[in-house]
Amino acid sequence: MKETVTDVLLAALARAKQKGELKLDAQPAVLLETPREKSHGDLATTLALTLAKPESKAPRKIAEIIIANIRDEAGIIEKAEIAGPGFINFFFKQDRWKQTLFEIDAEGAAYGLKNVGKGKKVLVEFVSANPTGPLHVGHGRGAAVGDALANLLSSTGFVVTREFYINDAGRQIRLLALSVYSRYQQALGNAVPFPEDGYHGAYVEEIAQGFTKLHGDRYLRVPFDDCLDIFGDYGKEMMLADIRTDLDSFGVRFDVWFSEASLLKDGSVRRSLDELLESRNCYEQDGALWLRSTTFGDDKDRVVIKKDKSYTYLATDIAYHRNKLGRGFESLVNIWGADHHGYIPRVQAVIQAFGHGKDALHVVLVQLVAILRHGQPVPMSKRAGTFVTLRDVIQDVGSDAARFIFLTRRSDSHLDFDLDVAKEQSRENPVYYVQYAHARLASLMREAESRGIAVPGKDGVNIALLDLEEEQNIIKALAKYPEVIEDAALAYEPHRLTFYLQDLAGLLHNYYFKHRVITEDTARTGAKLFLMKQVKTVIQSALAILGVNAPEKM
């Protein structure tokens, strides 16, 4: 609907300009919004107010000119009214709204999935947890956001690659190795001190036990530096296996697992920095190598090689993003914890230093999650030692509830996740509320089948019989679905789908409570079943994008 009305308005402006009624030195942006009040129509625009200053005319006068030049060739507009200081409100013909049902019936699960991406290659990098401990709930929220976003982009015409960046180089891996080494030595009677800043969770003891089963006492009393790589590689692989298991149970799978260590081993870091030196985007000063990031909007230049000749974290990130761009991706989406906000300008500078536009990188920030039970913070995980793990949450409430609830807020806003609410069978539990709507519709279809009532097709249904206000509200919500999908994809905001689903489920439950679907009126029953079939299709489609099941029974 928005596209059609936008075209109608642009054509009206062109006519007004041709007649000399408006100057239109520059074509204005046409913004359309859905009014909160039904009395204000189905769509509204502030176009006349926007044009008031450049046209030197009163907004209402401009609105009159626009309306006078409207030609509704699509036949969807019932009327257009001027409101307030110059708003234009559009009211659509009810028959046009109802055509949406035929579109859904014909397109099925593909309804609303426009080819917005047109084959554009996108790399979505998310989770990317250090392989030094179990995934915590923050990682879980990032996994839900990243996977749903990847699904959303894939369903709208983008060619998406999902990638996990393994931070398997540097101090954290050495510390994991030392932690496992210490527990291994202690278990075999060698009372070596445990590192003060080591990883204290029970999982370290589990890794040490596995190492002992594999190697016995072969490394007992062997100096740590002589077996660092053995313990580091083993610990890393055990943690990666653990991470993969948790992600798999969460329904998240990656196309690529990219190793940070590989960038150091194959010389990519050094080559990347040499390239920036050659392009004069890096320079040497005070014995260190600096990225000239202020050239690209950062507040200060950044060190990439320290005086002691060791690399900073930014150095490997430079090589990693150079690698991403070299693989032909047109857009890079990084999903990071909110504490990385200040790191964004640095990486944007890197992207530009390699000759790409700043907008080739889009960073989605994910805020912290507070896990609650009975309104109180949940104690930390015994296994992790310092936080609540994603595994704990999945085992408690299930993958569907966890994924959906992680997506019920903007990713950059704090989220309180109440485990009790996630298990309630009530309206307070958003995933139950939506899944129950789908299950209720599936039950309705089974009931109709058991009574020998078939859901009519396009040629056998009289949609004019859908004349209840609640039915019209549902149809309008279904018509809005393509717009929700497109806007969510372009804004990188999959949470918009959970908002939409909760609203649609609310309309469905309200309708179901007030009105019977299957009645003695055969024609009206057929029309209602036809409507319910389309609601079921849209709910199932949206849940699939979120990675949440659409149950047939509950």
C-alpha positions as CSV (number, residue, x, y, z in Angstrom):
1,M,0.0,0.0,0.0
2,K,2.8,2.5,0.9
3,E,4.5,1.9,-2.5
4,T,1.3,2.5,-4.4
5,V,0.4,5.7,-2.4
6,T,4.0,6.9,-2.8
7,D,3.7,6.5,-6.6
8,V,0.3,8.3,-6.6
9,L,1.8,11.2,-4.6
10,L,4.8,11.5,-6.8
11,A,2.6,11.5,-9.9
12,A,0.4,14.2,-8.3
13,L,3.4,16.4,-7.6
14,A,4.6,16.0,-11.2
15,R,1.2,17.1,-12.5
16,A,1.2,20.1,-10.1
17,K,4.7,21.1,-11.3
18,Q,3.7,20.8,-14.9
19,K,0.7,23.1,-14.3
20,G,2.9,25.6,-12.6
21,E,1.0,25.1,-9.3
22,L,4.2,24.1,-7.5
23,K,7.9,24.9,-8.2
24,L,9.4,21.7,-6.8
25,D,13.0,22.7,-7.4
26,A,14.0,19.4,-5.8
27,Q,11.9,16.3,-5.5
28,P,10.9,15.9,-1.8
29,A,11.0,12.6,0.1
30,V,7.6,11.1,0.5
31,L,7.1,9.8,4.1
32,L,4.0,7.8,5.0
33,E,3.0,6.6,8.4
34,T,0.1,4.6,9.8
35,P,-2.0,6.9,12.1
36,R,-2.6,5.8,15.6
37,E,-6.2,6.9,15.4
38,K,-8.4,5.0,13.0
39,S,-10.4,8.2,12.4
40,H,-7.2,9.6,10.8
41,G,-7.3,7.0,8.0
42,D,-5.1,4.2,6.9
43,L,-2.0,6.2,5.9
44,A,-1.0,9.8,6.5
45,T,1.8,12.1,5.1
46,T,3.4,15.3,6.2
47,L,4.4,16.1,2.6
48,A,2.5,19.4,2.4
49,L,4.2,20.6,5.6
50,T,7.6,19.6,4.3
51,L,7.0,21.7,1.1
52,A,5.6,24.7,2.8
53,K,8.9,26.6,3.2
54,P,10.5,25.9,-0.2
55,E,7.2,26.6,-1.9
56,S,6.4,29.7,0.2
57,K,2.8,28.5,0.6
58,A,0.6,27.5,3.5
59,P,0.7,23.7,4.1
60,R,-3.1,23.4,3.7
61,K,-3.0,25.1,0.4
62,I,-0.2,22.7,-0.8
63,A,-2.3,19.8,0.5
64,E,-5.3,21.0,-1.6
65,I,-3.1,21.2,-4.7
66,I,-1.7,17.7,-4.1
67,I,-5.2,16.2,-3.6
68,A,-6.6,18.0,-6.6
69,N,-3.9,16.3,-8.8
70,I,-4.3,12.8,-7.4
71,R,-5.2,10.1,-10.0
72,D,-6.0,6.9,-8.3
73,E,-5.4,4.5,-11.2
74,A,-5.0,1.5,-8.9
75,G,-8.4,2.1,-7.5
76,I,-7.5,1.7,-3.8
77,I,-8.2,5.1,-2.3
78,E,-11.7,5.7,-0.9
79,K,-10.9,9.3,0.0
80,A,-8.1,11.7,0.9
81,E,-8.6,14.4,3.6
82,I,-6.7,17.3,4.9
83,A,-6.3,17.4,8.6
84,G,-4.7,19.8,11.1
85,P,-2.1,22.2,9.8
86,G,-1.7,20.2,6.5
87,F,-1.6,16.5,7.0
88,I,-3.1,14.4,4.2
89,N,-4.9,11.3,5.4
90,F,-5.7,8.5,3.1
91,F,-8.6,6.1,3.5
92,F,-8.5,2.8,1.5
93,K,-11.4,0.9,-0.1
94,Q,-12.3,-2.2,2.0
95,D,-12.4,-4.4,-1.1
96,R,-8.7,-3.6,-1.8
97,W,-7.7,-4.6,1.7
98,K,-9.5,-7.9,1.3
99,Q,-7.5,-8.7,-1.9
100,T,-4.6,-9.3,0.5
101,L,-6.2,-12.6,1.4
102,F,-6.0,-13.8,-2.2
103,E,-2.3,-12.7,-2.4
104,I,-1.4,-14.7,0.7
105,D,-3.3,-17.7,-0.5
106,A,-1.5,-17.6,-3.8
107,E,2.0,-16.9,-2.5
108,G,1.9,-19.0,0.7
109,A,5.1,-18.8,2.8
110,A,6.6,-16.4,0.2
111,Y,4.0,-13.7,0.9
112,G,5.6,-10.5,2.0
113,L,9.2,-11.6,1.1
114,K,10.2,-9.0,-1.5
115,N,13.5,-9.2,-3.3
116,V,15.0,-6.2,-1.5
117,G,18.5,-7.5,-1.5
118,K,18.6,-8.4,-5.2
119,G,21.5,-10.8,-4.7
120,K,23.7,-8.5,-2.6
121,K,26.3,-10.5,-0.7
122,V,26.2,-10.0,3.0
123,L,28.4,-11.4,5.7
124,V,26.8,-11.6,9.1
125,E,29.3,-12.2,11.9
126,F,27.9,-12.9,15.3
127,V,28.4,-14.6,18.7
128,S,32.2,-14.8,18.1
129,A,32.8,-15.7,21.7
130,N,36.2,-16.4,23.1
131,P,36.7,-20.2,23.2
132,T,37.7,-19.9,26.9
133,G,34.3,-20.6,28.6
134,P,30.7,-21.6,28.1
135,L,28.3,-19.3,26.2
136,H,26.5,-17.0,28.6
137,V,23.0,-15.4,28.1
138,G,24.6,-12.3,26.4
139,H,26.0,-14.6,23.8
140,G,22.6,-16.2,23.5
141,R,20.9,-12.9,22.8
142,G,23.5,-12.1,20.2
143,A,23.0,-15.6,18.7
144,A,19.2,-15.0,18.5
145,V,19.6,-11.6,17.0
146,G,22.2,-12.7,14.5
147,D,20.5,-15.8,13.3
148,A,17.1,-14.1,13.0
149,L,18.7,-11.2,11.1
150,A,20.5,-13.6,8.8
151,N,17.2,-15.4,8.1
152,L,15.5,-12.1,7.5
153,L,18.1,-10.9,5.0
154,S,18.1,-14.3,3.3
155,S,14.3,-14.3,2.9
156,T,14.4,-10.8,1.3
157,G,16.9,-11.5,-1.5
158,F,20.3,-11.1,0.1
159,V,22.9,-13.8,-0.3
160,V,23.9,-14.3,3.4
161,T,26.9,-16.0,4.9
162,R,26.9,-16.7,8.7
163,E,30.3,-16.5,10.3
164,F,31.8,-17.2,13.8
165,Y,35.1,-15.4,14.4
166,I,37.2,-17.6,16.7
167,N,39.3,-15.5,19.0
168,D,42.0,-18.2,19.4
169,A,45.1,-16.0,19.5
170,G,46.6,-14.0,22.3
171,R,46.6,-13.8,26.0
172,Q,43.2,-15.4,26.7
173,I,44.2,-18.7,25.1
174,R,47.4,-18.7,27.0
175,L,45.4,-18.1,30.2
176,L,43.0,-21.0,29.3
177,A,46.0,-23.3,28.7
178,L,47.6,-22.3,32.1
179,S,44.2,-22.8,33.9
180,V,43.8,-26.3,32.4
181,Y,47.5,-27.1,33.0
182,S,47.2,-26.1,36.7
183,R,44.1,-28.2,37.3
184,Y,45.8,-31.1,35.5
185,Q,48.9,-30.9,37.6
186,Q,46.9,-30.5,40.8
187,A,44.8,-33.6,40.0
188,L,48.0,-35.6,39.6
189,G,49.4,-34.5,42.9
190,N,51.6,-31.6,41.7
191,A,50.4,-28.6,43.8
192,V,51.1,-25.9,41.3
193,P,49.5,-22.5,42.0
194,F,46.4,-21.7,40.0
195,P,46.7,-18.3,38.2
196,E,44.9,-15.5,40.0
197,D,43.3,-14.3,36.8
198,G,42.7,-17.8,35.5
199,Y,39.3,-19.3,34.5
200,H,37.8,-20.7,37.7
201,G,34.7,-22.4,36.4
202,A,34.0,-26.2,36.9
203,Y,34.3,-26.6,33.1
204,V,38.1,-26.1,33.4
205,E,38.3,-29.1,35.7
206,E,36.2,-31.1,33.2
207,I,38.7,-30.2,30.4
208,A,41.6,-31.2,32.7
209,Q,39.9,-34.5,33.4
210,G,39.5,-35.1,29.7
211,F,43.1,-34.3,29.1
212,T,44.2,-36.7,31.7
213,K,42.1,-39.5,30.2
214,L,43.8,-38.8,26.8
215,H,47.4,-38.3,27.9
216,G,47.7,-39.8,31.4
217,D,50.6,-38.4,33.4
218,R,52.7,-37.7,30.3
219,Y,52.9,-34.0,31.1
220,L,53.2,-34.2,34.9
221,R,55.8,-31.8,36.1
222,V,56.6,-30.7,32.5
223,P,57.2,-26.9,32.5
224,F,54.2,-25.0,31.3
225,D,56.1,-23.2,28.5
226,D,57.2,-26.6,27.1
227,C,53.6,-27.8,26.7
228,L,51.6,-24.5,26.3
229,D,50.5,-25.3,22.8
230,I,49.3,-28.8,23.8
231,F,47.1,-27.5,26.6
232,G,46.0,-24.5,24.7
233,D,44.9,-26.4,21.6
234,Y,43.2,-29.0,23.6
235,G,41.3,-26.5,25.8
236,K,40.3,-24.4,22.8
237,E,39.0,-27.5,20.9
238,M,37.0,-28.7,23.9
239,M,35.4,-25.3,24.4
240,L,34.6,-24.9,20.7
241,A,32.9,-28.3,20.8
242,D,31.0,-27.1,23.8
243,I,30.0,-23.9,22.1
244,R,28.9,-25.8,18.9
245,T,26.8,-28.1,21.0
246,D,25.0,-25.2,22.7
247,L,24.5,-23.3,19.5
248,D,23.1,-26.4,17.8
249,S,20.6,-26.9,20.6
250,F,19.7,-23.3,20.1
251,G,19.1,-23.9,16.3
252,V,22.0,-21.7,15.3
253,R,24.5,-23.0,12.7
254,F,27.4,-21.2,10.9
255,D,28.6,-21.4,7.4
256,V,32.2,-20.4,8.4
257,W,34.2,-20.7,11.5
258,F,37.1,-18.3,11.0
259,S,40.2,-18.6,13.1
260,E,42.0,-15.4,14.3
261,A,45.2,-17.5,14.7
262,S,45.1,-18.3,11.0
263,L,45.6,-14.6,10.2
264,L,48.8,-14.6,12.2
265,K,50.1,-17.9,10.8
266,D,49.7,-17.1,7.1
267,G,51.1,-13.5,7.4
268,S,47.8,-11.8,6.7
269,V,48.2,-9.3,9.6
270,R,51.7,-8.2,8.4
271,R,50.5,-7.9,4.8
272,S,47.5,-5.9,5.7
273,L,49.6,-3.4,7.7
274,D,52.1,-3.2,4.9
275,E,49.3,-2.3,2.5
276,L,48.2,0.5,4.8
277,L,51.7,1.7,5.1
278,E,52.0,1.8,1.4
279,S,48.8,3.8,1.1
280,R,50.0,6.1,3.9
281,N,47.0,5.1,6.1
282,C,49.5,3.8,8.6
283,Y,52.7,5.6,9.9
284,E,55.5,5.0,12.3
285,Q,56.0,7.2,15.3
286,D,57.7,6.8,18.7
287,G,58.7,3.2,17.9
288,A,55.1,2.1,17.2
289,L,53.0,1.7,14.1
290,W,49.8,3.8,14.0
291,L,46.6,3.6,12.0
292,R,45.7,7.1,10.6
293,S,42.1,6.6,11.7
294,T,41.4,10.3,12.4
295,T,41.4,10.7,8.6
296,F,38.2,8.7,8.5
297,G,36.4,10.2,11.5
298,D,37.9,8.5,14.5
299,D,38.7,10.8,17.5
300,K,42.4,9.8,17.5
301,D,44.9,7.6,15.7
302,R,45.3,4.0,16.9
303,V,48.3,1.9,17.7
304,V,48.5,-1.3,15.7
305,I,52.0,-2.4,16.5
306,K,53.3,-1.5,20.0
307,K,56.8,-0.5,20.9
308,D,57.6,-4.1,21.9
309,K,56.6,-5.1,18.4
310,S,53.6,-7.0,19.5
311,Y,50.2,-6.6,17.7
312,T,47.2,-4.8,19.3
313,Y,43.7,-6.3,19.0
314,L,43.1,-3.8,16.2
315,A,45.9,-5.3,14.1
316,T,44.2,-8.6,13.7
317,D,40.8,-6.9,13.2
318,I,42.4,-5.0,10.3
319,A,43.5,-8.2,8.7
320,Y,40.2,-9.9,9.4
321,H,38.1,-7.1,7.8
322,R,40.5,-6.9,4.9
323,N,39.9,-10.7,4.5
324,K,36.1,-10.1,4.6
325,L,36.2,-7.4,1.9
326,G,38.5,-9.6,-0.2
327,R,35.9,-12.4,-0.3
328,G,33.6,-10.1,-2.3
329,F,31.0,-9.2,0.4
330,E,29.3,-6.0,-0.4
331,S,28.0,-5.5,3.1
332,L,29.5,-6.5,6.5
333,V,27.2,-6.9,9.5
334,N,29.0,-7.3,12.8
335,I,26.9,-8.1,15.9
336,W,28.8,-7.0,19.0
337,G,28.2,-6.5,22.7
338,A,27.2,-3.0,23.7
339,D,30.5,-2.5,25.4
340,H,32.1,-2.4,21.9
341,H,30.3,0.8,21.0
342,G,33.5,2.9,21.1
343,Y,35.3,0.4,18.8
344,I,33.0,1.1,15.9
345,P,34.7,4.2,14.5
346,R,38.0,2.3,14.5
347,V,36.7,-0.5,12.3
348,Q,34.8,2.0,10.1
349,A,38.2,3.7,9.6
350,V,39.7,0.4,8.6
351,I,37.0,-0.2,6.0
352,Q,37.5,3.2,4.5
353,A,41.3,2.9,4.6
354,F,41.0,-0.1,2.3
355,G,39.0,2.0,-0.2
356,H,35.4,1.0,0.8
357,G,32.6,3.3,1.9
358,K,31.8,3.7,5.5
359,D,28.4,2.2,5.0
360,A,29.9,-1.1,3.9
361,L,30.0,-1.9,7.6
362,H,26.9,-2.1,9.8
363,V,27.3,-2.8,13.5
364,V,24.4,-4.1,15.6
365,L,24.9,-3.7,19.3
366,V,23.5,-6.1,21.8
367,Q,22.8,-5.0,25.3
368,L,23.1,-7.1,28.5
369,V,20.5,-9.6,29.7
370,A,19.4,-9.9,33.3
371,I,18.0,-13.4,34.1
372,L,15.3,-13.3,36.8
373,R,13.2,-15.8,38.7
374,H,10.3,-14.6,40.8
375,G,11.5,-11.1,39.9
376,Q,14.9,-11.8,41.5
377,P,18.3,-12.2,39.8
378,V,19.2,-15.9,39.2
379,P,22.4,-17.1,41.0
380,M,25.4,-17.7,38.7
381,S,25.9,-21.0,37.0
382,K,27.8,-23.6,39.1
383,R,29.5,-24.8,35.9
384,A,30.6,-21.4,34.6
385,G,31.3,-19.9,38.0
386,T,30.7,-16.3,37.1
387,F,27.6,-16.0,35.0
388,V,24.3,-17.7,33.8
389,T,25.0,-19.9,30.8
390,L,22.9,-20.1,27.7
391,R,22.7,-23.9,28.3
392,D,21.1,-23.3,31.7
393,V,18.4,-21.1,30.1
394,I,17.6,-23.5,27.2
395,Q,17.3,-26.4,29.7
396,D,15.0,-24.3,31.8
397,V,12.6,-22.7,29.3
398,G,13.4,-24.3,25.9
399,S,15.0,-22.9,22.8
400,D,11.8,-21.3,21.4
401,A,11.0,-19.3,24.5
402,A,14.6,-18.2,24.8
403,R,14.9,-17.1,21.1
404,F,11.6,-15.3,21.1
405,I,12.1,-13.4,24.4
406,F,15.7,-12.4,23.4
407,L,14.0,-10.7,20.4
408,T,11.2,-8.9,22.3
409,R,13.3,-5.7,22.7
410,R,15.5,-3.7,20.5
411,S,18.9,-5.4,20.7
412,D,20.6,-2.2,22.0
413,S,18.2,-2.0,25.0
414,H,18.5,-3.8,28.3
415,L,16.4,-7.0,28.6
416,D,15.0,-8.5,31.8
417,F,14.4,-12.2,31.1
418,D,12.1,-13.7,33.7
419,L,12.3,-17.5,33.6
420,D,8.9,-17.9,35.3
421,V,7.2,-15.8,32.7
422,A,8.9,-17.7,30.0
423,K,7.2,-20.9,31.2
424,E,3.7,-19.4,31.9
425,Q,0.8,-20.4,29.7
426,S,-0.7,-16.9,29.6
427,R,-0.7,-13.7,27.7
428,E,2.2,-12.5,29.8
429,N,4.4,-15.0,28.0
430,P,4.9,-13.6,24.6
431,V,6.1,-16.7,22.8
432,Y,3.3,-18.8,24.3
433,Y,0.8,-16.1,23.2
434,V,2.0,-16.2,19.6
435,Q,2.5,-20.0,19.4
436,Y,-0.9,-20.6,20.9
437,A,-2.4,-18.5,18.2
438,H,-0.9,-20.7,15.6
439,A,-1.9,-23.9,17.4
440,R,-5.4,-22.6,17.9
441,L,-5.7,-22.0,14.1
442,A,-4.4,-25.5,13.4
443,S,-7.0,-26.9,15.8
444,L,-9.7,-24.9,14.0
445,M,-8.6,-26.4,10.7
446,R,-8.7,-29.9,12.1
447,E,-12.2,-29.3,13.5
448,A,-13.4,-28.1,10.2
449,E,-11.9,-31.1,8.5
450,S,-13.5,-33.5,11.0
451,R,-16.9,-31.9,10.2
452,G,-16.3,-32.3,6.5
453,I,-16.0,-28.5,5.9
454,A,-13.3,-27.7,3.4
455,V,-11.5,-24.3,3.4
456,P,-12.6,-22.7,0.1
457,G,-10.2,-21.5,-2.5
458,K,-10.1,-18.2,-4.3
459,D,-13.0,-19.0,-6.6
460,G,-15.2,-20.4,-3.9
461,V,-15.0,-17.8,-1.2
462,N,-17.0,-14.6,-0.8
463,I,-14.7,-12.3,1.1
464,A,-17.4,-9.6,1.1
465,L,-18.9,-11.5,4.0
466,L,-15.9,-10.6,6.1
467,D,-17.6,-7.4,7.3
468,L,-16.9,-7.5,11.1
469,E,-14.6,-4.8,12.4
470,E,-12.4,-7.4,14.0
471,E,-12.0,-9.2,10.7
472,Q,-11.1,-6.0,8.9
473,N,-8.5,-5.2,11.6
474,I,-6.9,-8.6,11.0
475,I,-6.9,-8.2,7.3
476,K,-5.2,-4.8,7.6
477,A,-2.6,-6.3,9.9
478,L,-1.9,-9.1,7.3
479,A,-1.6,-6.4,4.6
480,K,1.0,-4.7,6.6
481,Y,3.3,-7.8,6.8
482,P,5.3,-7.1,3.6
483,E,6.1,-3.6,4.9
484,V,7.2,-4.9,8.3
485,I,9.5,-7.5,6.7
486,E,11.1,-5.0,4.3
487,D,11.6,-2.3,7.0
488,A,13.0,-4.8,9.5
489,A,15.5,-6.1,6.9
490,L,16.7,-2.7,5.8
491,A,17.0,-1.5,9.5
492,Y,18.7,-4.7,10.6
493,E,16.0,-5.1,13.3
494,P,14.5,-8.5,13.6
495,H,12.7,-7.6,16.8
496,R,10.1,-5.8,14.7
497,L,8.7,-9.2,13.8
498,T,8.1,-10.2,17.5
499,F,6.2,-6.9,17.9
500,Y,4.2,-7.6,14.8
501,L,3.4,-11.2,15.8
502,Q,2.2,-10.2,19.3
503,D,-0.1,-7.6,17.7
504,L,-1.4,-10.1,15.2
505,A,-1.9,-12.8,17.8
506,G,-3.8,-10.2,20.0
507,L,-6.2,-9.5,17.1
508,L,-6.7,-13.2,16.5
509,H,-7.3,-14.1,20.1
510,N,-9.7,-11.1,20.5
511,Y,-11.7,-12.2,17.4
512,Y,-11.8,-15.8,18.4
513,F,-13.1,-14.9,21.9
514,K,-15.9,-12.7,20.5
515,H,-17.0,-14.7,17.4
516,R,-17.5,-18.2,16.3
517,V,-15.8,-19.2,13.1
518,I,-17.7,-22.4,12.2
519,T,-21.5,-21.7,12.2
520,E,-24.5,-22.9,10.3
521,D,-24.0,-20.2,7.7
522,T,-21.9,-22.1,5.2
523,A,-20.8,-19.2,3.1
524,R,-19.8,-17.0,6.0
525,T,-18.0,-20.0,7.6
526,G,-16.0,-20.5,4.4
527,A,-15.0,-16.8,4.3
528,K,-13.9,-17.0,8.0
529,L,-11.9,-20.2,7.5
530,F,-10.3,-18.6,4.4
531,L,-9.2,-15.6,6.6
532,M,-8.0,-17.9,9.4
533,K,-5.9,-19.9,6.9
534,Q,-4.1,-16.8,5.8
535,V,-3.4,-15.7,9.4
536,K,-1.9,-19.1,10.1
537,T,0.3,-18.8,7.0
538,V,1.7,-15.4,8.1
539,I,2.3,-16.4,11.7
540,Q,4.2,-19.6,10.6
541,S,6.2,-17.6,8.1
542,A,7.3,-14.9,10.6
543,L,8.1,-17.5,13.3
544,A,10.3,-19.4,10.8
545,I,12.3,-16.2,10.2
546,L,12.8,-15.8,13.9
547,G,13.9,-19.5,14.2
548,V,10.9,-20.4,16.4
549,N,8.6,-23.4,15.9
550,A,5.0,-23.0,14.9
551,P,3.3,-25.8,16.8
552,E,0.2,-27.6,15.5
553,K,-0.8,-28.5,19.0
554,M,-0.2,-27.1,22.5
